[in-house]
Amino acid sequence: MSFVHLHVHSHYSLLDGLSKIDELVDKAKELKMPAMALTDHGVLYGAVEFYQKCMAAGVKPIIGVETYVARRGLSDKEAGIDEKPYHLLLLAKNEIGYKNLLKLISIAHLQGFYYKPRVDMAALAKHSEGLIATSACLAGNVAREIQNNNMAAAEEAALAHQKIFGKGNYFLEVQHHPSIPAQAEVNSVVYEMAKKLKIDLVATNDSHYPSQEDDKAHDALLCIQTKRVVSDTDRMSYLGEDFSIRSPEQMKKDFSDHPEAVKNTLKVADMCDLKLNFGEPILPHFEVPQGKTSDKYLREKCEAGLQKRYQVATYDKASEKIQKRLDYELSVITKTKYAPYFLITAGCINWAKDKGIVVGPGRGSAAGSIVAYLTGITDIDPIHYGLIFERFLNAERNEMPDIDIDFADTRRDEVIDYVAEKYGHDRVAQIITFGTMAARASIRDVGRVLGLPYTYCDTVAKLIPMFTTLDEALSSVPELKEVQEQPEGKKLLEIARRLEGCVRHASTHACGVVITRDPLDEYVPQQFSPTGDEVVVTQYHMKTIESLGLLKMDFLGLSNLTIIASTLEILKKGRGIDLDLQSLPLDDEKTFKLLKAARTVGVFQLESAGMRRYLKMLKPTELEDIIAMGALYRPGPMEFIPDYIEGKHGRRTPEYIDERLEPILSKTYGIAVYQEQVMEIARKLAGFSYAEADVLRKAVGKKIKSLLDEQEEKMINGMVANGATKKVAKQIWEFILPFARYGFNRSHAACYAMIAYQTAYLKANYPAEFMAALLTSDHGNSDRISIEVEECRQMDIEVSPPDINESYKKFTVVFGEGETEGKTIRFGLAAIKNLGENVIDTIIQERKSNGAYKSLEDFLSRVLTKDLNKKSLEALAKSGALDNLGERNSILYNIDRILTFVKDINREAASNQESLFGQLADAAALSRLTLDPAEEATDKQKLSWEKELLGLYITAHPLGELQESLVERTKTISSILESIDEGSGGAILVAGVITDIKRIITKAGQSMLFARIEDTTGSIEVLVFPRTLQVSPDVWQEDKIILMQAHTSDKDGEAKLIADRTLVVNESNIGAALDELSSENLGYKKRWQGKRKSDSPGSGMGSGTDTTLLVAGSAFVFMPSGADESVAARLKEILGKERGRYKVCLVVKDSSGHKKVMTSYQVNEDARGQIEALLGMGSVRFESYGG
């Protein structure tokens, strides 16, 4: 006789259960158990995942929950009475029971939540059909009454539950935990009660982890949940007992006196036979006009769209190409029954457009559909741009198409609200997502609960490379192995490994929305968003939603669309221009002039330093160039960018292995840039269907050798059958293979190229309006604001400080008298720190109603709000917003007198007395406020206040007076940030103002600093290690202007500077300081090169050959983040072509920033072009030994 665990918690019992779903299923198989239940605390998060994995493993899944039952009713939420509900175990016998579980859990979260998600007896009675219940653990109703020595109440509770669920569907649960005295006491009573009431027993173990040896890891998990440390004695702990997945043999032994309790677990398992359906689409109902089907109505919508899109009045007048494409797509949509999906999506998008919400032109493969284009779902013409429908949907691919939609991020919620209103709030929800403990996080969490020093845990965590598991790190990081050899380190790593991957928290998915045909609780359990708002989310994550066949839509918020929307709004309000994005000319001269000059700060996807360099080389002349650059500018395909550029400018003539390739590849100058091109090659040359070509695309992308071998054979045979020789067929396969790996979705590239073009158009044609919108979008990010303000200056646009009489909430364009085009942007009031939204709205509304503020007294008398307090007045004064009404320091010096004045004014207004300020225009009557004299603020004070309140220096910059000396001899921070991906380690000179300093003590007991400096272009973190700090401790003070010799690092993927030598500078010593550090910088470089020289001879060389005289220096090759095996393989080809005089040193990321790895390769400088083509501009640096 076997045994079935019916009371099991997984890691979806957040920070309470340790077992992952795979571990539970593996354990059931290992112990040869026929079935297993999953009963997490109050949630069904893992139910479907558990069901699917059990079914795949041949284990019967039993879906359940350990629910909480309110002591009184759902609505009773009284402190001291209702915060400790009873536990009750529920198991689904069948589909009816499963749906009742969904309803009960939704009720518990949406109606009954009070400390825990609770149901009550009334809800259980209403939704009991198809459910089995057990009395649960010591926290169950029956067990609690027994512990309270109230036997009559215990029996009454048991009988009440039996009445609700029906005789034979309610069991009394017993557990064997001998070290818990109460358990034995409860068991003895339950055994007698079972006989007396004729209710069957069932044995469980309340499993919280897979194996007994997991108990210490589980104990650490509980400490993470309760924010305690393991050394605390007064805390929750399961130590000393076995809450694992015990074997059937052990359970039989534990309950040898009551074998029926074990036997009944098999009885319960037999009673449960839930069948869930997967894959069949369950689309919401879409209301179509009477007498029409969804298919017919969709065709009508498409034909109506012909006028707007192709300027033809009827279907008959459309070109044959359009007719054929439309008929074909509609036939596929009819066959797959997806017409309602298109109608729902089109309705949602067109509603948004009608409400003035900026919607992206498309996203992903949906842009390949003419149906999507005609119905307004997308705004990219798939015929004009050669986009393939089958990349999006084909009849042979049995999966729902995926239409993702970008909206202006500030208005995305409006679209979700509309969908909920249209389809019913009980049918629309956002989707949950789960955050798991990554390797670094598990080290820090476990270290804290073990009571280990923070610095020690932080150091160990940082030894683990980003996106690496602990096992991978232990096998590749020697320092981590050393930690493992220490007793405390071994314990830390063992427990952290066990916790790694466990769910730590739930949150709301950034974009997922589900729409159901019937109420949500027919399909999914629901709860409120874990973020604390009243947003309803599903308890099933995205993959589960999709597997159940429910309609999932991705509503993404894109800030660049908000920038576009803001620009259009500013244009309309300021200049009366009502711009239609769909009517923008795609050959605008100003736009392409801007793109050729690479003035692309703020231009979607085109503003990185590397992209700007390539744009200057490319000199784009059409949208096709932007589409290609968007697809090529990624690790791997970057190597083809020079070929594309050379082809465009006629300096390279494409050669085609087979003439049939030319029409497919001619637009991209012989390079297969897009996945669609690879699919077309497979179709035209090998006779593949679109479905087969799609399989090829996926196989190559996944890089699975068995799949690749199968596709290679099929492709070559197909090409031979279509007239190619075997040799040519093999050449074509080898030609397309790297492209197929890197190929990008052309439909997506075209959509995002359109957004890039739109932002570039707005910047080129309406620069002030665009930059004002950009600044508004980034107003909380001072680093971005600094870059954008500098860009404005480069564009001859003045950015002025906030002004109480000119500023609105957002950044605005200010027009001079007689100007039709603004050349000044005024800071928005919302960009001032410590200034609340209410006071801003009051200031603006009063100004609109009654005109500009004439004096400080006038301002204070009219802005009648309690939020005009000391904090907000100081913010307005320090930021310069009140400069036209009073001197900054004078206002601050008299702040108490001003507040008294404000208090008096507000009191008069509140008491409804007639105020002189509202009745008299006599200036004498407005002079009740008198200020004591005060010294004017110095320029240094003003700049300091601007930095504090605005996040940057606006009227000037502390470096301004030194700029002329610095410009030719130092690097700007923006240039450092832009070039960090090209490698680090070289010495540079940089000047800046120290804006922040954090001092820490190292493990060795020495001081070091994390500082931040900024110049006129941006800011960057600086690490000052102990030895450097000891040389110049007095330099490191906030607001000091420094000149620094440093080298770059991008540890953890973030750009930083490592300080080597630093001097405080001013106008009088800047020249000497530059000379001193420039000279030292050269010496530093020589010393570093000398070190390389002594390390190099014979390094990595085989056969004992003396190569010292051959080596002229080092070629440092910087590997970009994201480089995969195929990039490495291509690099090896390049390095192995010819032996040169520069020894190759790979610079790769490790836990301390960058690690130099010497290789046996030697190259000459003429390899630079190929290496940079593969890895990006600046990815190789040649340095000769001896200077």
VEXFIVEX-442366 format. One record per residue (C-alpha): x, y, z; residue in three letters. Coordinates in steps of 0.2 Angstrom, whole numbers, plus 5000, padded with zeros to 4 digits. Each point is the difference from the previous one (the first is absolute). Layout:
XYZALA/...
REM end
This chain:
500050005000MET/500750174995SER/499550175007PHE/499550174993VAL/500550175007HIS/498550115001LEU/500750145010HIS/501450084991VAL/500750174999HIS/501250074986SER/501050154998HIS/498450094994TYR/499550005019SER/501150155000LEU/501649995011LEU/499149865009ASP/500249854988GLY/501749964993LEU/499549864988SER/500050054981LYS/498849924989ILE/501249894991ASP/500749945017GLU/498349955006LEU/499749904983VAL/501749925001ASP/499749955018LYS/498449924996ALA/500849904986LYS/501549955010GLU/498849945014LEU/498949914987LYS/498450095007MET/498649994988PRO/499450185003ALA/500450165010MET/499050155005ALA/500550185000LEU/499250115014THR/500950175002ASP/499550125013HIS/498450104993GLY/500650004982VAL/500049904984LEU/501650084992TYR/500849844996GLY/498449894996ALA/500149994982VAL/501949984999GLU/499949865012PHE/498649924990TYR/500950004984GLN/501749945007LYS/499149865010CYS/499149944984MET/501650014990ALA/500849895014ALA/498649875001GLY/499550065018VAL/498250045003LYS/499950185005PRO/498750065014ILE/499750185000ILE/499650085017GLY/500350145012VAL/500250025018GLU/498850145002THR/499650115015TYR/498350015007VAL/499350155009ALA/499549975018ARG/498550104997ARG/499550074983GLY/500950074985LEU/499550185004SER/500649985018ASP/501750085002LYS/500250055018GLU/501750015008ALA/500349875014GLY/498649884993ILE/500149984982ASP/501950004996GLU/500349825003LYS/498949894989PRO/499949815000TYR/500949894987HIS/499049894989LEU/500749884986LEU/499050004984LEU/500349884985LEU/499150004983ALA/499249844995LYS/499550054983ASN/499850154989GLU/498550065010ILE/501150005016GLY/501450084991TYR/498950154995LYS/499350015017ASN/501850015006LEU/500350144988LEU/498550095007LYS/500449985018LEU/501850064998ILE/499450154991SER/498750045013ILE/501349975014ALA/501150134992HIS/498850134993LEU/498750005014GLN/500749915015GLY/501850065002PHE/500450055017TYR/501849965004TYR/499749844990LYS/498949964985PRO/498449925009ARG/498449914995VAL/498649975012ASP/498849865003MET/498750084989ALA/501250014985ALA/500549825003LEU/498249945000ALA/499750094984LYS/501549934991HIS/500249835008SER/499549894985GLU/501549904993GLY/501150035015LEU/500849895013ILE/500450085017ALA/501149955014THR/500250085018SER/501850054996ALA/501450035012CYS/500050065018LEU/499350174994ALA/498449924994GLY/498450035008ASN/499849825007VAL/501850005007ALA/499950185007ARG/498449955010GLU/500849845006ILE/501650105006GLN/498750125009ASN/499349845009ASN/498350044992ASN/499649824993MET/498250044997ALA/500450154989ALA/501349894991ALA/498749874996GLU/498850134994GLU/501350084989ALA/500449834992ALA/498149964997LEU/499750184993ALA/501449974987HIS/499449824996GLN/498250084997LYS/500850134988ILE/501049884990PHE/498949845002GLY/500449835008LYS/501549924993GLY/500750174994ASN/500650065017TYR/501549925009PHE/500850025017LEU/501950044997GLU/501449935011VAL/501850035000GLN/501549925008HIS/501150135008HIS/500649925017PRO/501050155005SER/498550115000ILE/499049965016PRO/498450074993ALA/500049894985GLN/499949845010ALA/498650075011GLU/499050054985VAL/500349844991ASN/499449895015SER/498350105001VAL/499850004981VAL/500249815000TYR/498649985012GLU/498950134991MET/500249914983ALA/499349855008LYS/498650095009LYS/499550114985LEU/500449874987LYS/501150124990ILE/501549924991ASP/501850045005LEU/501350064988VAL/501950015004ALA/501150144994THR/501650085004ASN/499750194996ASP/501649994988SER/501050164998HIS/501649934992TYR/500549854990PRO/501249915012SER/500450005018GLN/501750074997GLU/499250164993ASP/499450055018ASP/501450135003LYS/499750084983ALA/498250015004HIS/500350075017ASP/501050144991ALA/498650034988LEU/498850035015LEU/501250125007CYS/500050104984ILE/498150005001GLN/499950065018THR/501650114999LYS/500849915014ARG/501749915002VAL/500349825003VAL/500850035017SER/498350085006ASP/499249885013THR/498350085000ASP/499549974981ARG/499049884989MET/501149854996SER/499649824993TYR/501749945006LEU/500049845010GLY/498649924990GLU/499849934982ASP/498950104989PHE/500749914984SER/499249894986ILE/500249855011ARG/500049834991SER/498549885000PRO/501049885012GLU/500350145012GLN/498250055000MET/499449835003LYS/501249985014LYS/499550175008ASP/498149944999PHE/500249825003SER/498750015014ASP/498850084987HIS/500349924983PRO/498450064994GLU/500650185001ALA/501449964987VAL/498849894989LYS/498750144999ASN/501350114991THR/499849884986LEU/498250015001LYS/500050194999VAL/501249994985ALA/498849884991ASP/498550125004MET/501050144991CYS/500050004981ASP/500250174993LEU/500250034982LYS/500650174994LEU/500050054981ASN/501450094992PHE/500450094984GLY/498250024994GLU/499750194998PRO/498750085011ILE/499750174992LEU/498850135008PRO/498350034991HIS/500150154988PHE/498350084996GLU/499850014982VAL/498550084991PRO/498549894998GLN/500049874986GLY/501950014998LYS/501349885005THR/501750055007SER/500949954984ASP/498850104989LYS/500150155012TYR/501949995000LEU/500050014981ARG/498850155000GLU/501250095011LYS/501549964989CYS/499150064984GLU/499550165009ALA/501850025004GLY/500650004982LEU/499550184998GLN/501150065014LYS/501449894996ARG/500149994981TYR/498850144995GLN/498849884991VAL/498150015003ALA/499649814998THR/500849835000TYR/499849984981ASP/501050164997LYS/501549935011ALA/501549934990SER/500149824997GLU/501449985012LYS/499050085014ILE/498549894997GLN/501049844999LYS/500950045016ARG/498450055009LEU/499049854994ASP/501449885005TYR/500250085018GLU/498150005003LEU/499949814995SER/501449965012VAL/499150105014ILE/498449914996THR/500849835000LYS/500850035017THR/498450095007LYS/501050155006TYR/498950144992ALA/499350055018PRO/501850025005TYR/500350134986PHE/498450095004LEU/500350015018ILE/501850074997THR/499550124987ALA/498650075011GLY/501250035014CYS/501350084990ILE/498850114990ASN/499150065016TRP/501750055007ALA/500450104984LYS/498350085000ASP/500450065018LYS/501650084994GLY/501149875008ILE/501649974990VAL/500149824994VAL/501649924993GLY/499949964981PRO/500249815005GLY/501149885009ARG/500649834996GLY/499449894985SER/498250075000ALA/500650144989ALA/500149874986GLY/498149994999SER/499050104988ILE/498549975010VAL/500850085015ALA/500550144989TYR/498350034993LEU/499149995016THR/501250125009GLY/500949885011ILE/501650044991THR/500650154990ASP/501349924989ILE/499649954983ASP/500549824999PRO/500050004981ILE/501050154998HIS/501349945012TYR/500049824995GLY/499449935016LEU/499549815002ILE/498349965007PHE/500549825004GLU/501450065012ARG/498450065010PHE/498749864996LEU/499949854990ASN/498749864999ALA/501349875004GLU/500650085016ARG/498849955014ASN/500250155011GLU/499150165003MET/500850154991PRO/500850135012ASP/499650184997ILE/501050115012ASP/499550195001ILE/501050155005ASP/499150155008PHE/500650165007ALA/500549945017ASP/499150145010THR/498349944992ARG/500249815000ARG/498849995015ASP/498650094990GLU/500049864987VAL/499949865013ILE/498650095008ASP/499150014984TYR/500249824996VAL/499349965018ALA/498550114997GLU/499749924983LYS/500249825004TYR/499550015018GLY/501150035016HIS/499749825005ASP/500849944983ARG/501650114999VAL/501549995012ALA/501850034999GLN/501249865002ILE/501149955015ILE/501949974998THR/501249925013PHE/501750065005GLY/501249865005THR/501650005011MET/501550024988ALA/501749945006ALA/500650175006ARG/498350045009ALA/500049835009SER/501850025006ILE/499550175008ARG/498349945007ASP/500849845007VAL/501550105007GLY/498950125009ARG/499049865009VAL/501649915004LEU/500650165009GLY/501550014989LEU/500850184997PRO/499250104986TYR/501650044992THR/500549815000TYR/498449954991CYS/500150154988ASP/501849954995THR/499449824998VAL/498550054990ALA/501150114988LYS/501149854996LEU/498549924991ILE/499950074982PRO/498450084995MET/498749884993PHE/501049855006THR/499349865011THR/501049955016LEU/500549844993ASP/500750084984GLU/500950135011ALA/500749865011LEU/500749914985SER/500850164992SER/500550125014VAL/501549945010PRO/499750135014GLU/498349935003LEU/500749825002LYS/501250085014GLU/498450075009VAL/499349824999GLN/501549935009GLU/499650125015GLN/498749935013PRO/498950155000GLU/500250024981GLY/499649824997LYS/498350015010LYS/499650174991LEU/500349924983LEU/499149845004GLU/498450085006ILE/500050144987ALA/500149864986ARG/498549925007ARG/499050165001LEU/500650064983GLU/498550004987GLY/498750005014CYS/498650134997VAL/500350155012ARG/498650114995HIS/498550034988ALA/499750164990SER/499050064985THR/500649964983HIS/500650164991ALA/498849984985CYS/498949845000GLY/498150015001VAL/498849864998VAL/498350014993ILE/498849855003THR/498449954992ARG/499149965016ASP/500450075018PRO/501849985004LEU/499749885015ASP/499449874987GLU/501849994994TYR/501250085012VAL/500250045019PRO/500250195003GLN/500750125013GLN/500450185002PHE/501750054993SER/501449975013PRO/500550184997THR/498650055012GLY/498950094988ASP/498249944996GLU/500549934983VAL/499449824997VAL/501349874994VAL/499949824996THR/500949885011GLN/500649904984TYR/501550084991HIS/500250034982MET/500549834994LYS/498549925009THR/498850124993ILE/500649964983GLU/500049825002SER/498250005006LEU/499550084983GLY/499550175008LEU/500250164990LEU/501550095007LYS/500550174993MET/501550105004ASP/499650185002PHE/501850085002LEU/500350185005GLY/501450084990LEU/500750165006SER/500550054983ASN/498250014994LEU/499750115015THR/501350124994ILE/499250004983ILE/498350035008ALA/500750145010SER/500950084985THR/498450004990LEU/499050085015GLU/501350135002ILE/499950044981LEU/498250015001LYS/499950115015LYS/501550114996GLY/499950024981ARG/498349944995GLY/500849864990ILE/498949844999ASP/501349874994LEU/499449834994ASP/501349865002LEU/499349904986GLN/500350144988SER/501850045003LEU/501049994984PRO/501349865001LEU/501350094990ASP/500150165010ASP/501750094997GLU/500250075017LYS/499749835008THR/501349914990PHE/501250155002LYS/499949975019LEU/500249814998LEU/501550024989LYS/500850125013ALA/499549875013ALA/499250145011ARG/498949865008THR/500050045018VAL/498149965004GLY/499749914984VAL/499349835003PHE/501349864999GLN/501250104991LEU/500950105014GLU/501449885006SER/501750054996ALA/500349854989GLY/498450034990MET/500550184998ARG/501749954993ARG/499249884987TYR/498750134995LEU/501450124995LYS/500849874990MET/498349944992LEU/499350174996LYS/498249935000PRO/498950064986THR/498449905002GLU/499049915013LEU/500749834994GLU/501750055007ASP/499350035017ILE/499149834999ILE/501649924996ALA/501050095013MET/498749955014GLY/500249824995ALA/501950004998LEU/500550105015TYR/500249855012ARG/501449885005PRO/500449884986GLY/499150094985PRO/501050155004MET/501449934989GLU/498950024985PHE/499750195002ILE/501650054991PRO/499549894985ASP/498350085000TYR/500750175000ILE/501349964987GLU/498649934989GLY/498950155002LYS/501450124994HIS/500449884986GLY/501749965006ARG/499649825001ARG/499149904987THR/498949865007PRO/500449824993GLU/498649875000TYR/500449825000ILE/498349974991ASP/499250134989GLU/498349965009ARG/500750085016LEU/500250174992GLU/498150055001PRO/500049955018ILE/501650085006LEU/500250154988SER/499250125012LYS/501349965013THR/501550004988TYR/500249815000GLY/499949985019ILE/498649895008ALA/499550125014VAL/498349945004TYR/499249845005GLN/498750024986GLU/501450004987GLN/500649835007VAL/498249944999MET/499950064982GLU/501649924995ILE/499349835007ALA/498450034990ARG/500750054984LYS/501549904999LEU/499649845010ALA/498149994997GLY/499650025019PHE/498250055005SER/499950155011TYR/499749885015ALA/501549904996GLU/501050164998ALA/499450065017ASP/500749835007VAL/501650044992LEU/500150175008ARG/499649935017LYS/501349864999ALA/501450114995VAL/499650135013GLY/500049865014LYS/501749934994LYS/499549825004ILE/501249894990LYS/498749864997SER/498750124993LEU/501450094990LEU/500649844992ASP/498249954995GLU/499750184993GLN/501650004990GLU/499649834992GLU/498350064995LYS/500550174994MET/501449934989ILE/498949864993ASN/498750134996GLY/501250124991MET/500749854990VAL/498249954995ALA/499850184995ASN/501450014988GLY/501650045010ALA/501549895000THR/500449915017LYS/501650115001LYS/499050164997VAL/498749945012ALA/501349975014LYS/500750184997GLN/498350085001ILE/499749905017TRP/501750065006GLU/499650184994PHE/498350015009ILE/500549915016LEU/500850155009PRO/498750124994PHE/498649885005ALA/500750005018ARG/500150195001TYR/498550044989GLY/498850135007PHE/498150014997ASN/499850124986ARG/498350045005SER/500550065017HIS/501550094993ALA/498950094988ALA/498850055014CYS/501350075011TYR/500950084986ALA/498450104997MET/500050065019ILE/501950054998ALA/499650104984TYR/498550085008GLN/501150065015THR/501350054988ALA/498850104990TYR/499350095015LEU/501750045006LYS/500650074983ALA/498550104996ASN/499350055017TYR/501650005011PRO/499550105015ALA/498349915001GLU/500849834999PHE/501450045013MET/498750075012ALA/499049844998ALA/501649905003LEU/500550105015LEU/498349985007THR/500149814998SER/501749995009ASP/499750135013HIS/500349885014GLY/501749944993ASN/501350145003SER/501349904990ASP/498950004984ARG/499550185003ILE/501850065000SER/500349914984ILE/498450074992GLU/500350185007VAL/501849994992GLU/499249944983GLU/498850155001CYS/501550115001ARG/500849924985GLN/498350034991MET/500150185005ASP/498549985011ILE/500150095017GLU/499349905015VAL/499550135013SER/499749975019PRO/498249985006PRO/499050165001ASP/498450035010ILE/499350104986ASN/500549904985GLU/500249825006SER/498649874999TYR/500149835007LYS/501049934986LYS/501550074990PHE/499350134988THR/500550094985VAL/500150195002VAL/499750114985PHE/500750185000GLY/499050144993GLU/499749984982GLY/500849824999GLU/499149864991THR/501349885005GLU/500649985018GLY/501850005005LYS/499849995019THR/499449865011ILE/499450045017ARG/500349885015PHE/498349925006GLY/499550025017LEU/499849815002ALA/501949994998ALA/500350095016ILE/500249885015LYS/499050035016ASN/498650094990LEU/498449905001GLY/498749984986GLU/498650095009ASN/501050165002VAL/500649994982ILE/498249994994ASP/499550145011THR/501450124994ILE/499649964982ILE/498150015001GLN/500150175010GLU/501250074987ARG/498849954986LYS/498550075008SER/500750175007ASN/501650034990GLY/501950015005ALA/500650025017TYR/500650185002LYS/500949985017SER/500549885013LEU/498550075011GLU/498849984985ASP/500649824998PHE/499849955018LEU/498350095001SER/499349904985ARG/500749835002VAL/498849945014LEU/500449825004THR/500749925015LYS/501349924990ASP/500950174997LEU/501149965016ASN/501850025005LYS/500649854989LYS/499150064984SER/500550185003LEU/501849955002GLU/499949894985ALA/499350154989LEU/501350125007ALA/501649894998LYS/499549944983SER/499950184994GLY/498149994996ALA/499750165010LEU/501550104993ASP/498950124992ASN/499150035017LEU/501450015012GLY/501849955003GLU/500349825004ARG/501050035017ASN/498850145005SER/498549884999ILE/500949865009LEU/500750125014TYR/498250075003ASN/499149834998ILE/499250005017ASP/499350184997ARG/499349944983ILE/499249855008LEU/499250115013THR/499350114986PHE/499449854991VAL/499149945016LYS/499150165002ASP/499550014982ILE/499349825001ASN/499150045016ARG/499150154993GLU/499549904985ALA/499449865011ALA/498950115010SER/499250084985ASN/500650185005GLN/500150124987GLU/501950014996SER/500850164995LEU/501049894988PHE/498549954991GLY/499250175000GLN/501350144998LEU/501250034986ALA/500950135010ASP/501849945001ALA/500150065018ALA/498749885005ALA/501149864993LEU/501650055010SER/499649915016ARG/501449884997LEU/501750095004THR/501649904999LEU/501650035010ASP/501550034990PRO/501149854996ALA/501649984989GLU/499749944983GLU/500449814996ALA/501649974992THR/500249924983ASP/500749855009LYS/498449995012GLN/498850024985LYS/500849864991LEU/500049895015SER/498250035003TRP/499649964982GLU/500949845001LYS/499049965016GLU/498350044993LEU/500149974981LEU/501349875000GLY/501250104989LEU/500850164998TYR/499050114989ILE/500550185000THR/501849954999ALA/501249865004HIS/501550005013PRO/501149934986LEU/499450144988GLY/501550115004GLU/501249864997LEU/499249934984GLN/501250084988GLU/501549925008SER/499249835001LEU/499149984983VAL/501649944991GLU/500849905014ARG/498749905010THR/498649884996LYS/498250065003THR/499049885011ILE/498749984986SER/501349934989SER/500749885013ILE/498249945003LEU/499749984981GLU/501749904997SER/500049895015ILE/499449854990ASP/501550014989GLU/501149955015GLY/500850065016SER/501750025008GLY/500850144991GLY/500650155009ALA/499050164997ILE/499950185007LEU/498350065006VAL/499450165009ALA/498450025010GLY/499150065016VAL/499949885014ILE/498149985004THR/499949855011ASP/501249905012ILE/499749845009LYS/501349935011ARG/500149825005ILE/501349895010ILE/500749864990THR/500249825008LYS/501850055003ALA/499450155011GLY/500550134987GLN/499050154994SER/499550014982MET/498750114991LEU/498649994987PHE/499950174993ALA/499050084986ARG/500750144989ILE/499150104986GLU/500550114986ASP/498950104988THR/499649844991THR/499549885013GLY/500649915016SER/500949845004ILE/500449895016GLU/501950005006VAL/500849875010LEU/501450065011VAL/500949865007PHE/500950015017PRO/501850034993ARG/499450144989THR/499050075014LEU/501550005012GLN/501050114987VAL/498650144999SER/498749995014PRO/499750185000ASP/499550014981VAL/498449895003TRP/498750135006GLN/498350044992GLU/500050154988ASP/501850004997LYS/500650014982ILE/501349874996ILE/501149944985LEU/500249815001MET/501149874992GLN/499049855000ALA/499649844990HIS/498349934995THR/499049855006SER/498349934997ASP/499949885015LYS/498249935001ASP/499650084983GLY/500150185007GLU/501350134994ALA/501250055014LYS/501650095002LEU/501449945010ILE/501050155007ALA/501949994999ASP/500550185004ARG/499050155004THR/500350195001LEU/498850145006VAL/500050134986VAL/499550184997ASN/500350134987GLU/501850045007SER/500749825000ASN/499049914986ILE/501450024987GLY/501449935012ALA/498849865006ALA/499749954982LEU/501849994996ASP/500449905016GLU/498749874998LEU/500249994981SER/501849965002SER/499649885014GLU/498749924989ASN/501349964986LEU/501249935013GLY/498649895007TYR/499749944982LYS/501849964998LYS/500149915016ARG/498549904996TRP/500749954983GLN/501649965008GLY/499249875011LYS/499149934985ARG/501749984991LYS/500849915015SER/498549885001ASP/499949974981SER/501549904993PRO/499549824997GLY/498450025008SER/498749884994GLY/501249944986MET/500249824996GLY/501549894993SER/501350105011GLY/500350134986THR/500850165006ASP/498850134993THR/500650155011THR/500650104985LEU/498449974990LEU/498950085013VAL/499950194997ALA/498650035013GLY/498249955005SER/498450004991ALA/498650025014PHE/498449934993VAL/498550055011PHE/498649875000MET/498250095000PRO/498749945012SER/498849894992GLY/501349924988ALA/499549814998ASP/500949854994GLU/499850044981SER/500850175003VAL/501549925009ALA/500149874985ALA/500150144987ARG/501350095011LEU/501149855000LYS/499949994981GLU/500550184998ILE/501549985013LEU/500649844992GLY/500150064982LYS/501750085001GLU/501450005013ARG/500550185004GLY/501150105013ARG/498750055013TYR/499649875013LYS/498149985002VAL/499350035018CYS/498249985002LEU/499250125013VAL/498449925007VAL/498950045014LYS/500249925017ASP/499450045018SER/501350145002SER/499750094984GLY/501049934985HIS/501249865000LYS/501549994987LYS/500249834993VAL/501649974989MET/499849894985THR/501249924988SER/499350104985TYR/501150144992GLN/499350124988VAL/500550164990ASN/499150175000GLU/499149964984ASP/498949885010ALA/499250155008ARG/498650024987GLY/499449825001GLN/500150005019ILE/499050165002GLU/498849944987ALA/499649855011LEU/500150085017LEU/499750194997GLY/501050154998MET/501450025012GLY/500049825005SER/501849984997VAL/501550105006ARG/501849974994PHE/501450055012GLU/501849994996SER/501349955013TYR/501250135006GLY/498950154995GLY/
REM end
